């Protein structure tokens, strides 16, 4: 393939990705999860409550439902992953944490978004 030319396969992949992230809240979620990985070396993910708080969403049923809906879309499309996190050792309380998947990270990398986020975090 000629240098500097983007393949049709890659364009199709990007087009499908834009359908998923073509919402400001979903895009904000990807940026936020990546940012949390850059800022924290111990905890490279966020809980639902932390995400809601950082976004400044109220603790209303409607806001929680809306956030849950958009997280589900990103989870179903494999842009985000979730896993259980035991909050306090021995206490048995388990909460779900969310983090970028390889696909989510690759999407942000393809468009140099990771560089933009890292530059903004340095300011």
C-alpha positions in Angstrom: 0.0 0.0 0.0 1.1 3.5 -0.8 2.6 5.4 2.2 0.3 8.0 3.7 -2.8 6.4 2.3 -5.4 5.0 4.8 -6.8 1.6 3.9 -10.5 1.1 3.3 -10.5 -1.5 6.1 -9.1 1.1 8.6 -11.7 3.7 7.4 -14.5 1.2 8.0 -13.1 0.4 11.5 -13.0 4.2 12.3 -16.5 4.7 10.9 -17.9 2.0 13.1 -16.1 3.5 16.1 -17.5 6.9 15.4 -21.0 5.5 15.6 -20.2 4.3 19.1 -18.3 7.4 20.4 -20.4 9.9 18.5 -22.0 11.1 21.7 -20.5 13.8 23.9 -21.1 11.8 27.1 -19.5 8.6 25.7 -16.6 10.5 24.4 -16.2 12.2 27.8 -16.2 8.8 29.4 -13.4 7.5 27.2 -11.3 10.7 27.9 -12.0 10.4 31.6 -11.0 6.8 31.9 -7.8 7.4 30.0 -7.1 10.4 32.1 -7.5 8.4 35.3 -5.0 5.9 34.0 -2.5 8.7 33.4 -3.0 10.3 36.8 -3.1 7.2 38.9 -0.4 4.6 38.9 -2.2 2.4 41.5 -5.9 2.6 40.5 -6.2 2.7 36.7 -10.0 2.9 36.7 -13.0 4.5 38.2 -16.1 3.4 40.0 -19.6 4.4 38.7 -19.9 6.9 41.6 -16.5 8.4 40.8 -17.5 8.8 37.2 -20.8 10.4 38.1 -19.0 12.8 40.5 -16.3 13.8 38.0 -18.9 14.5 35.3 -20.8 16.6 37.8 -24.0 14.6 37.3 -26.6 14.8 40.1 -27.5 11.8 42.1 -31.0 11.5 40.5 -32.6 8.4 39.0 -32.6 10.0 35.5 -28.9 11.0 35.6 -27.8 7.6 36.9 -29.9 5.8 34.3 -28.5 8.0 31.5 -24.9 7.4 32.6 -25.6 3.7 33.0 -27.1 3.6 29.4 -24.0 5.2 27.9 -21.6 3.0 29.9 -23.5 0.0 28.6 -23.1 1.1 25.0 -19.3 1.4 25.5 -19.2 -1.9 27.3 -21.1 -3.7 24.6 -18.9 -2.2 21.9 -15.8 -3.4 23.9 -14.4 0.2 24.3 -14.7 -0.1 28.1 -14.3 -3.1 30.5 -15.5 -3.6 34.0 -14.3 -5.7 36.8 -15.1 -6.2 40.5 -13.0 -4.4 43.1 -13.0 -5.3 46.8 -13.1 -1.9 48.5 -11.8 -2.9 51.9 -9.8 -6.1 52.4 -11.8 -8.6 54.4 -15.0 -6.5 54.4 -16.6 -8.3 51.5 -17.9 -5.1 49.9 -17.4 -5.3 46.2 -17.8 -2.5 43.7 -17.5 -2.4 39.9 -14.7 -0.4 38.4 -14.5 0.7 34.8 -11.4 1.1 32.6 -10.5 1.5 28.9 -10.2 -1.7 26.9 -7.5 -2.2 24.3 -10.1 -1.2 21.7 -10.9 2.0 23.5 -7.2 2.8 23.9 -6.5 2.0 20.3 -9.3 4.3 19.2 -7.9 7.2 21.2 -4.4 6.4 20.0 -5.4 6.3 16.3 -6.5 9.9 16.5 -3.7 11.1 18.8 -6.3 11.9 21.5 -4.0 10.3 24.1 -1.4 13.0 23.3 -4.0 15.8 23.6 -5.3 14.4 27.0 -1.8 14.1 28.4 -0.9 17.6 27.2 -4.0 19.0 29.0 -3.2 17.1 32.2 0.2 18.7 32.3 -1.2 22.2 32.3 
